[in-house]
Amino acid sequence: EALKALWVAAFPDIALEGCISEQWKEMGWQGPNPSTDF
């Protein structure tokens, strides 16, 4: 849920396609699953 909140804060007008999505790369994460960067 925290990652979803981060997405909404950064991109309020763009819906997140899913918890695992290529969209995360636009935010700077290394891959489509941001939890693997921790």
Protein Blocks (a to p, Z undefined) as FASTA:
>chain_A
ZZmmmmmmmmmmbccfbfbdfklmmnopablblklmZZ
